[in-house]
Amino acid sequence: MTPLVVAAVLLAAVTHASWNAIAHGIRDQLIAFTLVGGGGALCGLALAAVAPLPASAAWPYLLASVALHLVYQALLMQSFRLGDFGQMYPIARGTAPLVVTVLAAVFVHELPDAWALAGVAIASAGLVGVALWGIRGSGTRPHWPAIIAALATGLSIAAYTTVDGLGVRASGTPLGYIAWLLALQGLVIPAYALATRRRQLLTELRPTALRGLLGGVLSVFAYGLVLWAQTRAPLAPIAALRESSIIVGAAIGAVFFKERFGAPRIAAAGLMVVGIGLMLHTG
């Protein structure tokens, strides 16, 4: 992983946490993801007009990724409805890196060496600790439906990360791949909202339109950086480094949503930094 790839993935992490916070801040989650999806679809269609068409070998991966992204968005909406942003976002993101490591080893034959494997494991433990230690220290019982939704979200993240890692490499054009992915998946939730909300949809969209569309643009930028990085470095370290976004997410939860952060999460964040350092040791 070159310094440029590391910088791109870290920027993607900050941007990803930001658009998720925007979506969480809109009370009606269907409206939030309609705007985010619509903003992403507009960007995707604009890019598709100028980017090369992905190679035919990439389309099975691309269509599978669209389906997985829709599952991911549905689960993410559910977890945001049920739980605090500062806990749900870290749990969802923290479960992905180890799963991606296994999937990359099985399907891409990217076997991590001892340093990288230790780094991914420690980073993942720190990421999950940011969420779970906060639950234990809060004095309240965990809200298991919310936690299960967040864990399922993490599994869907791992699935689409692996599929997209394969697809973007087969596409011959990272820009074309991300364009069609955004265009196809971004139209589904707005179409569903239109079918279910009908005439009142425009009225419900108007108060949060600018925020939601900004979230869509940020989501495009974040995932575009990740897909580009996946053409330059192995999948597992990128997945682990990308999940540093949960530190940003936890901070956003504490500052903007007034959710508890506390010393246990700070300790878990430090553990994550150690893990990332080990992971990048092989650079």
NORWO-V638669 format. One record per backbone hydrogen bond with DSSP energy under -0.5 kcal/mol. NH is the residue of the N-H (numbers start at 1). CO is the residue of the C=O. If there is no record, write none. Layout:
# NORWO-V638669
nh	co
NH	CO
NH	CO
This chain:
# NORWO-V638669
nh	co
6	2
7	3
8	4
9	5
10	6
11	7
12	8
13	9
14	10
15	11
16	12
17	13
18	14
19	15
20	16
21	17
22	18
23	19
24	20
25	21
26	22
26	23
27	25
29	27
32	28
33	29
34	30
35	31
36	32
37	33
38	34
39	35
40	36
41	37
42	38
43	39
44	40
45	41
46	42
47	43
48	44
49	45
50	47
51	47
55	171
58	55
59	55
59	56
62	58
63	59
64	60
65	61
66	62
67	63
68	64
69	65
70	66
71	67
72	68
73	69
74	70
75	71
76	72
77	73
78	74
79	75
80	76
81	77
82	78
83	79
87	84
88	84
89	85
91	87
92	88
93	89
94	90
95	91
96	93
97	93
99	95
100	96
101	97
102	98
103	99
104	100
105	101
106	102
107	103
108	103
108	104
109	104
110	104
111	109
112	110
117	113
118	114
119	115
120	116
121	117
122	118
123	119
124	120
125	121
126	122
127	123
128	124
129	125
130	126
131	127
131	128
132	128
133	129
134	129
135	131
136	132
137	133
138	135
139	136
140	135
144	142
146	143
147	143
148	144
149	145
150	146
151	147
152	148
153	149
154	150
155	151
156	152
157	153
158	154
159	155
160	156
161	157
162	158
163	159
164	160
165	161
166	162
167	163
168	164
169	165
170	166
171	167
172	168
177	173
178	174
179	175
180	176
181	177
182	178
183	179
184	180
185	181
186	182
187	183
188	185
189	185
190	186
191	187
192	188
193	189
194	190
195	191
196	192
197	193
198	193
198	194
200	197
201	198
204	200
205	201
206	202
207	203
208	205
209	206
212	208
213	209
214	210
215	211
216	212
217	213
218	214
219	215
220	216
221	217
222	218
223	219
224	220
225	221
226	222
227	223
228	224
229	225
230	226
231	227
231	228
232	229
233	229
238	234
239	235
240	236
241	237
242	238
243	239
244	241
245	242
246	243
247	244
248	244
249	245
250	246
251	247
252	248
253	249
254	250
255	251
256	252
257	252
259	253
265	261
266	262
267	263
268	264
269	265
270	266
271	267
272	268
273	269
274	270
275	271
276	272
277	273
278	274
279	275
280	276
281	277
281	278
282	279
283	280
